Each structure stands twice: as structure tokens, then as C-alpha cells.
């Protein structure tokens, strides 16, 4: 199982970015895929959004109404559309899944939001 995240960058507050996660080794249709982020100076990764096999989506309180997670079954990819970005959204973003009791992480993509 491999995940590869991309799409990060530098954006001004109020702007938008779309992150992509290419998934291989499992089918996104039958898996829960999450986006986590780790803010500068923090040790833990916080859950940003997730999409389950049934298509149910969940969001962290700080991003509700601004971020949207989706998947493309044909491409086996998951996306995170981030709108109305704030400086506090600055972090390294990771896609993640759990399969056969193992955790798999993408390599992370840096998102920097300037004020």
C-alpha cells in the first residue's frame, strides 16, 4: 500500500488549494482515506478530513465549511479542496489509510498560508 500526496504550496489568506493523494495497493472505494496535518512546532498530526467506503465524510471542527474531501474511483485518488485558507492552516498535510491493522502515510505536502 502506498500513498503519495501533492498539491501543497504558498497561498495568501482567503485563497484556495487542492491537495491530491494517489493511492496504490488498495481500492479507495472500499477504504477509509484520511487527511491529517501537523502544524509547525507540533508533534501530533491532527485529523482534517476523512471519507469512508460508504462515502461518508467527516471534518475537523476547524475546517468545517471550508474544506471538502472527495475521491475519484477511476483514478484511485482522494482530494482535499481547501477554501478560505487561514494562516493557522499552515502545516504539512498527509494522506493516510489503515489496512490489515497497519497505518500507511503519504510523504506529506507543505501548505503555507500567508497573512
C-alpha positions, 0 to 999 in steps of 0.5 A: 500500500502506498500513498503519495500526496501533492498539491501543497504550496504558498497561498495568501489568506482567503485563497484556495488549494487542492491537495491530491493523494494517489493511492496504490495497493488498495481500492479507495472505494472500499477504504477509509482515506484520511487527511491529517496535518501537523502544524509547525512546532507540533508533534501530533498530526491532527485529523482534517478530513476523512471519507469512508467506503460508504462515502461518508465524510467527516471534518475537523471542527476547524475546517468545517465549511471550508474544506471538502474531501472527495475521491475519484474511483477511476483514478484511485485518488482522494482530494482535499479542496481547501477554501478560505485558507487561514494562516493557522492552516499552515502545516504539512498535510498527509494522506493516510489509510489503515489496512490489515491493522497497519497505518500507511502515510503519504510523504506529506505536502507543505501548505503555507498560508500567508497573512 
